[in-house]
Amino acid sequence: MTKAIRQITDRFAELRRGVSKENRGLEVGPFFRPICPKKEGFNTITLDVFSRNELIKNYANDPNVYPYFDCIEEVDIVSSEPLLEAIRNSDIYKHEPNPEMIFDYIITSHHFEHLANPIQFLQAAEILLKPDGFLSMAIPIHTRCFDLYKPLTITGKFIDAYVNNIKAPSLGTVYDHITFGAHKKDGTPIGGAHKSNDNIKLIWDELENFQINPQFNKISWFKELQTNLSNGYIDAHCNFFNPYSFCLIIADLKMIGLLNNLQVHDICEHGLEFIVHLGKSDPVELHPCSKMTRTELVQATSAYSAYETYRADLSSAEIENETLKQLNAILESRSWKLTRPYRAAGELLSKLLVAMGRKKKQLISNFIT
């Protein structure tokens, strides 16, 4: 039985897949962990909103960053503009009329989820990549990081941001980013799939206690947040994914003509993230996700998040082996033998909840991730 989403151990090797040092590439936001550093001989253009000196100044007191200042390379293009405008207005390319098809590859790591207008970025990548070029991205799995309790993004949110030309995270997005982030009760990051719901809490957990605390009044805080946002950009995770939900969005955008060439060539998991390779050319072999119907992708998406959310408690719960086998089958195969478990995804998830004492025995028709 072949898993649709493979597991990998070397993220750097995976993100460098298909890259040669002779290729011309673009790395967006490499910061202190560049995937294709110039000092190792890669022919890479780097893009960031801050220069190297600004990055070092901004993170001078961050113990997670300052030991790696030597890894921060000079930024070739410093810009907060959308990708296509940033490239075309840069000193490197400003003398070329409408540069297109100039990169063999584009690489990003934990960047895509911050984009307020992801379609705009994907369309720019299509324009800037050569015919056989590819876009490789590392993206956090929402159930394995502080986005655990936030709902998955679906295609309509991408479309709304695109048609309304959204340029920055909205007030609501920033509010959710701050107040719905989760961590372990000891304050450490979630950082993976193996977690216990009993050991997780929202970073912003209290309600009235915060409201009446003279040191921190929520009403004053919210007014200040509105003021700060009106005066500048506030970074936030704007969208939330698992591997299947991402594949569905890309397929939808291609289906309705908002993407022309980019398609999923491969996708894999590494710890708290998935790594996806999108190519402009047709893949040698279709990825299993590309062979699924939309219904199957939606059901796999929901089953994946449900399994991720509740599997921490499976070891302490008495769950029938057959239920687990069927749920795993939803995640691992789409053969004809599994059409019934796909159709019965909601029923299977209900069994899990019942077995864990989370729900009385009754059939649920769907599961909202």
C-alpha positions, 0 to 999 in steps of 0.5 A, a space after each residue: 500500500 503506497 502512501 500519498 505523502 512520503 516522509 523524508 529526513 533531510 530537509 535541505 537535500 529535499 529543498 535542493 532537489 533538482 538544483 545545480 550550482 550552475 542554475 540561476 535561482 531565487 531564494 525568498 527570505 533565507 534569513 539565517 538558514 539559507 537553503 542555497 547559500 552563495 558561499 557554497 557556490 550556488 548561483 542564487 539571488 536573495 530577496 528579503 524585506 530587510 537588508 543583512 545589516 537590518 536583520 542583524 540589528 532587528 535580531 541582535 538580542 534573539 538567542 535563537 538567531 544571533 549565534 548564526 549571524 555569520 550565516 546571514 548573507 547579503 540580500 540582493 533585493 531588499 523589497 516589501 513589494 509583491 514578488 513580480 514588482 520586487 524583481 522588476 524594480 530591483 537594481 539587478 533587473 530594472 533595465 530589462 523590459 518585463 523580465 520573464 522566465 529568468 529563474 530555474 528555481 524559486 525556493 521559500 521556507 516558511 514564507 508562503 503561509 505569511 502571504 496575504 495574497 498567495 495567488 499573486 505570488 504563485 502567478 509571479 512564480 509562473 512568469 519568472 520561472 523558465 519552462 522547466 523551472 520549479 517552485 519548492 516550498 517548506 510550509 508548516 502543517 497547521 496541526 503541528 505548530 501554533 496554528 493547531 486550533 485555526 481552521 484550514 484555508 480553502 480556495 475561496 479565501 485565496 480568491 477573495 484576497 486576489 480579486 480584492 488585491 489584498 496587500 497585507 494581513 487584515 486586522 482580523 487575521 492579525 487578531 487571530 494570529 495573536 489570540 489563537 496561537 497555541 503552545 505547550 503548557 510549559 511554554 515550549 512550542 508544539 513543534 511536531 505531530 506527537 502531542 497531548 491535548 491535555 498539555 496544550 493551551 492557547 498562548 492567550 488563554 484567559 478572558 476576564 482575568 486579562 480584562 481586569 488586569 491593570 497591567 494589560 487591558 484587552 480593550 486598550 490593547 485592541 485599540 492599540 493594535 488597530 492603530 499600529 496596523 493602520 500605521 504599518 505592516 504587522 506580520 502574521 500567518 494568513 493561511 493554514 494547510 496540511 499536504 492534502 488541503 494544499 494540493 486541493 487549492 492548487 488543483 482548484 486554481 488550475 481548474 478555474 484558470 487562475 494558475 496556468 502551468 504550476 502543478 504539484 510534482 511531489 509533496 512530502 513531510 518533514 517534522 512539523 512541515 511539508 515540502 512541496 515541489 511545483 513545476 511548470 512542465 508536466 511531471 513524469 508521473 502524476 503524484 497520487 494526490 493529482 489522481 484524486 477526485 475533489 471529494 476524495 481530496 476534501 475527505 483526505 484533508 479532513 481525515 488528516 487533520 482529524 487524525 492529527 488532532 486526536 491521535 495524541 490521545 489514542 494510546 490512552 484510549 481503547 479504540 477498535 483496531 478496525 477503526 484505526 485501520 480504516 482511518 489509516 486507509 483513508 490517508 494511505 490509499 485511494 484504491 477501489 477497496 477504500 471507497 466506502 471508508 472515504 464515503 464514511 469518513 464522518 462516521 469513522 471520525 465519530 467512532 474515534 470521538 466516541 471511543 475516546 469519550 469525547 462524544 456520545 454515540 451518534 452519527 456525525 455527518 461531517 468534520 470541520 477542521 
